[in-house]
Amino acid sequence: MGGFAESVRERVRAARAAVEAARAADDPAALAVAEDELDDALRIARGVGIDPDRGSGGTGQGGAAE
């Protein structure tokens, strides 16, 4: 599942970056869209047992087997 797992993690990273950018721009509409995308990306990751922070330099070192 390596390639799929990494693509899911990348989607989470991109969504987190979009949330931060929308906050920095003080754009409530963009923030709502970015938060929805982040929620979806995290739901998908959890649904298939992927730790979204593993391998991304985040603090998550554990997680489901991939």
Secondary structure, DSSP 4 states (H G I P E B T S, - for coil): -HHHHHHHHHHHHHHHHHHHHHHHTT-HHHHHHHHHHHHHHHHHHHHTT--TTTTTTSS-------
